[in-house]
Each structure stands twice: as C-alpha cells, then as structure tokens.
Amino acid sequence: NRIYTWGCNDEFALGREGDEDKILEVVLKTRTKSEVVGISAGASHSAFLLENSNVYAWGSFRDTSGIIGFDYRTKYQKTPKLIHRNVKKSFSTDNVITMLLKTGGIVSYGADLWRDRFKIERRTRCFKNKPKMKTVQRAKPSQKKIVEISGGDHHMLGITYDGNVKAWGNNFCGQHGNGHKVWFDSPTDIIKIKNIVKVKGGTTHSLFRDNDRNLYGCEENGYGQLSHKEKEILTPTLVANNVLDFATAGLITFVVKEDGVYSCGTNYYGELSHKENGENVDFLNKINFNFRKVVGVTYDGSHAIIVVDVDKNAIL
C-alpha cells in the first residue's frame, strides 16, 4: 500500500514537495518493503507505522513560543525519517507523537505545548527545547501492559491487558476521569471503569466503550459533547448504550448504533450534519441520512468522514 497527502504544506507536514492541492504520493526509502499499518497526524507533523514495527515521521513541532523544529539539527523534516523501532502502536496529539512499544513501554517525541507533561523537555535559558525522545513508561509484565493507546489534543489514554484504563498528560478539565484536575506525566489508573475495549479523547474530554457496548465520558461538557445535562463531569459517566462504534475530536462526538449515526457538540460549520449551523447540539441527535452499514467514522477539525459498506449496485 501507499501513502498520499494533500493540503497545507507550510511546515512540510505532507512529507513531500509539489502542489499542495494535488493528491500526491509520499515516497518512503527503506532497505526492504513493508506495509503501512498505522497513520497519525498532528498540528504540523505526520507519522506512520510499518508492519516491521518502524515509525517514520516528518514535518515540525511547535510549543507556545513557536516552531521548535523536528530534531536538534532540522527545523523542517521534509521527507519521512525513521524515529523509532519495535513499535506496536503510534498516536499523534497536536505536537507529540506517542509510541507504544512491543515490550509494553511507552515513549513520546515532540514538544511540550500547553505543558502537556508527556515528559518532553521544556525551554530554559540554557537549553533550547528541541524535540527529544523521552520514556513515559518502561516495559511492564504482560498482565500490566498497556495494549492500546489513543488520546485527545493534550492528553493520552491507554487500555491495559485486563481492560482497565490509564491516563496521563494534561488534565485541566478533568479528562483523566479521576474526580480531580491534577496532571500526571506517567500512566495513572482510572479506577471507576472496567472491561474497556476502546478509548478516544477530544480537546477537553475522554470517552470509553466497554465490552457491553456502553459508552462513558468525563470532562468539561460546556458544548454538549458528552450528551449530558451536567456541564462538568469529573468521573466516567454513562453517555449512551448499545454503541457499536464512536469517534470524537475537538468538541464533538459521533456515535454509531444499529439504527444510524448520532452526533452532538459544537456545530459551527454544520459538521454534525444537523441543520442548526452555528448552534451547539447538547444531546446525541440522530443524523437524518440512511448510511446503511457503517464501518468507520472519524472527525477532525471541522469536518467528519463516515465510511460505509454498500452493494456496488445499490442506489443511495
């Protein structure tokens, strides 16, 4: 398989030269061929994971003082560069790439934007903060391993081998779900939920789905993204049940059920697919469209993509 990119390339997040408006291939130079099994992107960087467990990245990183570059010598990495091996899963927040290693260890690479506390070096007078690989968690015994990672704009979430959840990074709105707003720079247990199979985060919130298809959420809920009457929820609280899948980013949530797709949160540009452009949707509302069989949903910025499986002869 191949990777294609398009869009803004001011800081070389596309990993190539050429027309920004055209869909063009990113050229990867490796000694042996290996399939791409994961892709992630942040504010001004992109990364992908290969089948051989190598992670390549390109672009640049920022903190509150502006561009800090890609590494010690490079301001803009214009083409894919190997940054780590032995990786099981990678995930990008705005300016950090977090990698779950096969050993159960976790490392992060990037900038400490908004003091995310991903154990990234900070700027000082005697040391210019350049992106640096940092250890978030060392290898763990199999029963304590984090086996899946995801996150929001400035925090990370991990699912352990036994279905528990850990959180780390920024917690200024209570997105860790532990009843407080204390930040942690290493994985910390969220003790109120069990048997979790999927986690996702937004700008100020977290969502968790268990193996009984219950969806839980926590954080500041000022825009209705948790579909709950309370505006601040500091511990995981039921958002919906009978959930087949879900997606969240920014201040928006999408939920897939047997009878269709539901959405809630901010709706500035109609991204919730409801008519009330510019008005928040405070509770999950079904989208008035027959998607048939939904196989994937994702959201980022101000748009959503829903992937469906239909008969090639079907008329939509």
QUIMO-V32474 format. One record per residue. N is the residue number from 1. RES is the residue in three letters. PSI is psi in degrees with one decimal (999 if undefined). OMEGA is omega in radians with two decimals (NA if undefined). D_CENTER is the distance of its C-alpha to the mean C-alpha in Angstrom with 2 decimals. Layout:
# QUIMO-V32474
N RES PSI OMEGA D_CENTER
N RES PSI OMEGA D_CENTER
This chain:
# QUIMO-V32474
1 ASN 166.9 -3.05 22.50
2 ARG 162.4 3.09 21.63
3 ILE 131.6 3.10 18.94
4 TYR 145.7 -3.14 19.80
5 THR 157.5 3.04 18.52
6 TRP 163.2 -3.14 19.77
7 GLY -164.2 -3.08 19.42
8 CYS 133.0 -3.10 19.82
9 ASN 27.1 -3.10 20.76
10 ASP -34.9 -3.11 22.18
11 GLU 22.1 3.03 20.35
12 PHE 34.7 3.06 20.30
13 ALA -12.7 3.13 16.64
14 LEU -15.6 3.11 18.28
15 GLY 23.5 -3.09 19.82
16 ARG 165.5 2.96 23.24
17 GLU 176.5 3.02 26.20
18 GLY -179.4 -3.06 27.58
19 ASP 125.2 3.12 27.25
20 GLU -31.2 -3.03 23.91
21 ASP -8.8 -3.14 24.82
22 LYS 146.3 3.08 25.51
23 ILE 107.7 -3.07 23.30
24 LEU 153.7 -3.08 24.15
25 GLU 142.0 2.99 23.38
26 VAL 123.1 -3.08 21.76
27 VAL 123.5 3.11 24.41
28 LEU 123.8 -3.14 23.56
29 LYS 108.8 3.10 26.58
30 THR 161.5 -3.13 26.77
31 ARG -37.6 3.13 29.86
32 THR 151.5 -3.14 28.99
33 LYS 141.7 3.10 27.00
34 SER 138.0 -3.09 23.84
35 GLU 147.9 3.04 21.55
36 VAL 126.6 -3.11 17.93
37 VAL -5.1 3.12 15.82
38 GLY 142.7 3.13 12.21
39 ILE 140.9 3.04 10.69
40 SER 157.3 -3.13 7.85
41 ALA 145.8 3.09 8.57
42 GLY -154.8 -3.08 8.71
43 ALA -41.2 -3.13 11.62
44 SER 27.5 3.07 14.30
45 HIS 161.7 3.05 13.30
46 SER 156.1 -3.14 12.38
47 ALA 154.5 3.00 12.45
48 PHE 152.5 -3.13 13.46
49 LEU 131.5 3.12 14.66
50 LEU 163.3 3.13 18.22
51 GLU -27.0 3.13 20.16
52 ASN 8.9 3.05 22.15
53 SER 14.6 3.05 19.21
54 ASN 142.1 3.08 19.22
55 VAL 129.1 3.07 16.29
56 TYR 146.4 -3.14 17.25
57 ALA 165.6 3.11 15.83
58 TRP 171.1 -3.13 17.42
59 GLY -135.8 -3.13 17.54
60 SER 169.0 3.11 17.73
61 PHE 154.4 3.14 16.25
62 ARG 153.8 2.85 17.33
63 ASP -167.5 -3.05 18.27
64 THR -12.2 3.11 20.38
65 SER -1.1 3.13 23.36
66 GLY -157.2 -3.09 21.98
67 ILE 129.9 3.08 21.30
68 ILE -2.3 3.08 21.64
69 GLY -177.9 -3.13 21.44
70 PHE -37.7 3.05 19.86
71 ASP -167.3 -3.05 22.21
72 TYR -32.4 -3.05 25.65
73 ARG -16.5 -2.96 27.53
74 THR 124.7 3.08 25.27
75 LYS -47.9 3.11 24.12
76 TYR 117.5 3.04 22.59
77 GLN 108.6 -2.96 21.72
78 LYS -18.9 -3.14 22.84
79 THR 162.2 -3.11 22.41
80 PRO 134.7 3.12 20.27
81 LYS 135.0 3.11 21.09
82 LEU 125.6 3.13 20.78
83 ILE -21.2 3.11 18.97
84 HIS 153.6 3.09 18.95
85 ARG 171.6 3.05 20.54
86 ASN 38.3 -3.08 20.45
87 VAL 134.8 3.10 16.67
88 LYS -39.3 -3.09 15.52
89 LYS 141.7 3.05 11.72
90 SER 151.6 -3.13 9.52
91 PHE 136.4 -3.14 5.94
92 SER 129.0 2.85 5.86
93 THR -169.1 -3.04 5.77
94 ASP -52.2 -3.04 8.84
95 ASN 27.0 3.10 11.37
96 VAL 136.7 2.96 10.48
97 ILE 121.1 3.11 9.90
98 THR 132.9 -3.07 9.90
99 MET 126.6 3.05 12.02
100 LEU 119.9 -3.09 13.45
101 LEU 159.8 3.14 17.07
102 LYS -24.2 3.13 19.51
103 THR -11.2 -3.03 21.57
104 GLY -6.7 3.05 19.06
105 GLY 162.8 3.13 18.64
106 ILE 133.1 3.07 15.50
107 VAL 156.1 3.11 15.59
108 SER 153.1 -3.08 13.73
109 TYR 129.3 3.10 14.75
110 GLY -144.4 -3.05 14.76
111 ALA 161.2 -3.10 15.87
112 ASP 49.3 -3.12 16.22
113 LEU 133.3 -3.11 15.46
114 TRP 26.4 3.12 16.48
115 ARG 54.6 -3.10 17.42
116 ASP -17.6 -3.14 14.08
117 ARG 44.8 3.00 16.25
118 PHE 24.9 -3.09 14.28
119 LYS 42.0 3.03 17.90
120 ILE 141.9 3.13 18.01
121 GLU 145.5 3.11 21.53
122 ARG 162.3 3.08 22.48
123 ARG 139.2 2.97 25.05
124 THR 170.6 3.14 28.65
125 ARG -32.5 -3.07 31.99
126 CYS -4.6 -3.11 32.77
127 PHE 112.9 3.08 29.42
128 LYS 125.9 -3.10 27.27
129 ASN 110.7 3.03 23.64
130 LYS 148.0 3.14 22.51
131 PRO 135.3 -3.06 19.30
132 LYS 140.7 3.11 20.17
133 MET 126.2 -3.13 18.98
134 LYS 145.2 3.11 19.00
135 THR 121.7 3.08 19.19
136 VAL -40.5 3.13 17.07
137 GLN 135.8 3.10 18.77
138 ARG 169.8 -3.11 21.67
139 ALA 144.4 -3.09 22.43
140 LYS 157.0 2.99 23.16
141 PRO 154.6 -3.01 25.63
142 SER -40.0 -3.08 24.38
143 GLN -15.5 -3.14 24.61
144 LYS 3.7 -3.08 22.40
145 LYS 144.3 2.88 19.75
146 ILE 126.2 -3.05 16.03
147 VAL -10.2 3.14 15.48
148 GLU 140.5 3.10 11.81
149 ILE 150.9 3.02 8.66
150 SER -167.7 3.13 5.17
151 GLY -170.5 3.12 4.53
152 GLY -154.4 -3.11 5.17
153 ASP -40.4 -3.03 7.10
154 HIS 19.8 3.07 9.38
155 HIS 161.2 -3.11 9.05
156 MET 152.8 3.11 8.11
157 LEU 142.8 3.11 9.26
158 GLY 141.0 3.08 11.40
159 ILE 129.6 -3.14 13.87
160 THR 170.6 -3.12 17.31
161 TYR -35.2 -3.08 19.98
162 ASP 14.5 3.03 21.79
163 GLY 7.8 3.03 19.06
164 ASN 168.6 -3.09 18.61
165 VAL 139.8 3.04 15.47
166 LYS 151.3 3.14 14.99
167 ALA 151.0 3.05 13.15
168 TRP 166.0 -3.07 13.45
169 GLY -155.6 -3.09 12.95
170 ASN 140.0 -3.12 13.84
171 ASN 31.9 -3.01 15.53
172 PHE -15.3 3.08 17.56
173 CYS 8.9 3.14 17.20
174 GLY 23.0 -3.09 17.30
175 GLN -7.9 3.04 13.71
176 HIS -20.5 3.06 14.72
177 GLY 23.0 -3.12 17.18
178 ASN 14.7 3.08 20.19
179 GLY 7.6 -3.14 22.47
180 HIS -177.0 -3.13 22.29
181 LYS 32.5 3.11 20.43
182 VAL 133.3 -3.14 21.04
183 TRP 150.0 3.05 18.46
184 PHE 137.8 3.13 18.11
185 ASP 7.9 3.02 17.31
186 SER 155.7 -3.07 17.41
187 PRO 127.4 -3.10 16.16
188 THR 137.3 -3.06 18.20
189 ASP 136.7 2.87 19.13
190 ILE 107.9 -2.85 18.35
191 ILE -10.7 -2.98 21.82
192 LYS -9.4 -3.08 22.17
193 ILE 148.1 -3.10 20.23
194 LYS 166.1 3.04 21.06
195 ASN 42.1 -3.12 20.60
196 ILE 137.6 -3.12 16.88
197 VAL -15.5 3.12 15.54
198 LYS 139.4 3.09 11.99
199 VAL 148.1 3.05 9.48
200 LYS 156.4 3.11 6.63
201 GLY 156.9 3.06 6.52
202 GLY -156.4 -3.13 7.78
203 THR -44.4 -3.07 9.99
204 THR 20.1 -3.08 12.42
205 HIS 166.6 3.09 11.84
206 SER 147.8 3.09 10.65
207 LEU 144.6 -3.09 11.63
208 PHE 130.6 3.06 13.28
209 ARG 131.8 3.13 15.40
210 ASP 178.9 -3.07 18.44
211 ASN -1.4 3.00 20.77
212 ASP 11.9 3.09 23.06
213 ARG 22.1 3.03 20.58
214 ASN 137.5 3.13 20.40
215 LEU 125.3 -3.14 17.35
216 TYR 153.0 3.12 17.16
217 GLY 160.4 3.06 15.56
218 CYS 154.1 3.04 16.22
219 GLU -165.0 2.97 16.25
220 GLU 132.1 -3.00 18.05
221 ASN 36.6 -3.03 18.78
222 GLY -16.1 -3.10 20.70
223 TYR 7.3 3.11 19.49
224 GLY 11.4 -3.06 19.76
225 GLN -13.0 3.09 16.11
226 LEU 4.4 3.08 17.15
227 SER 50.8 -3.08 20.32
228 HIS 149.8 -3.10 22.56
229 LYS -28.2 3.13 25.68
230 GLU 141.8 -3.12 24.75
231 LYS -14.1 3.06 22.99
232 GLU 120.7 -3.09 21.83
233 ILE 105.7 -3.00 20.74
234 LEU -6.1 3.04 20.37
235 THR 153.3 -3.11 20.37
236 PRO 126.0 -3.08 18.72
237 THR 143.0 -3.09 20.76
238 LEU 127.3 3.10 21.25
239 VAL -43.4 -3.12 19.65
240 ALA 159.5 3.04 20.87
241 ASN 173.7 -3.08 22.52
242 ASN 40.1 -3.09 23.14
243 VAL 121.8 3.10 19.51
244 LEU -38.5 -3.13 18.98
245 ASP 167.3 3.09 15.32
246 PHE 162.3 3.06 12.85
247 ALA 149.4 3.09 9.88
248 THR 149.5 3.05 8.72
249 ALA 158.1 -3.13 7.52
250 GLY -121.6 -3.13 10.07
251 LEU 38.0 -3.05 13.06
252 ILE 147.7 3.06 13.21
253 THR 135.8 3.01 13.17
254 PHE 137.2 3.14 14.43
255 VAL 131.2 3.11 16.38
256 VAL 125.0 3.05 18.29
257 LYS 176.5 -3.13 21.73
258 GLU -34.9 -3.04 24.88
259 ASP 5.3 3.09 26.39
260 GLY -165.8 -3.10 23.62
261 VAL 134.0 -3.14 20.40
262 TYR 153.2 3.12 20.08
263 SER 156.5 3.09 18.17
264 CYS 163.3 3.14 18.40
265 GLY -151.3 -3.14 17.50
266 THR 148.8 -3.06 18.20
267 ASN 42.5 -3.04 20.11
268 TYR -40.5 -3.04 21.25
269 TYR 17.4 -3.11 21.46
270 GLY 17.9 -3.07 21.87
271 GLU -14.0 3.08 18.28
272 LEU -5.2 -3.10 18.92
273 SER 34.0 2.97 21.82
274 HIS 158.0 -3.02 24.35
275 LYS -21.6 -3.02 27.37
276 GLU 64.9 3.11 26.94
277 ASN 133.6 3.11 25.29
278 GLY -12.5 -3.13 24.67
279 GLU 135.1 3.08 25.02
280 ASN 145.7 3.02 22.44
281 VAL 108.0 -2.94 22.39
282 ASP -19.1 -3.14 22.65
283 PHE 152.9 -3.13 22.65
284 LEU 125.8 -3.09 21.26
285 ASN 131.3 -3.09 23.47
286 LYS 134.1 3.09 24.06
287 ILE 130.1 -3.07 23.60
288 ASN 72.7 3.11 27.07
289 PHE 141.4 3.12 26.58
290 ASN 97.3 -3.12 27.38
291 PHE -6.0 -3.04 24.35
292 ARG -123.9 -3.09 26.29
293 LYS 111.0 3.14 24.10
294 VAL 127.7 3.13 20.34
295 VAL -8.6 3.12 18.51
296 GLY 145.1 3.09 15.01
297 VAL 137.9 3.11 13.27
298 THR 154.2 -3.13 10.31
299 TYR 142.9 3.07 10.17
300 ASP 133.7 3.08 9.41
301 GLY -102.7 -3.08 12.02
302 SER 28.3 3.12 15.18
303 HIS 160.1 3.13 15.27
304 ALA 151.3 3.06 14.40
305 ILE 126.5 3.09 15.13
306 ILE 122.4 -3.12 16.78
307 VAL 130.5 -3.11 18.16
308 VAL 157.5 3.09 21.48
309 ASP 112.1 -3.11 24.10
310 VAL 155.5 3.02 27.55
311 ASP 135.8 -3.10 31.00
312 LYS -18.6 3.12 31.83
313 ASN -1.5 -3.10 34.98
314 ALA 149.0 3.09 33.42
315 ILE 117.4 -3.12 33.89
316 LEU 999 NA 31.00
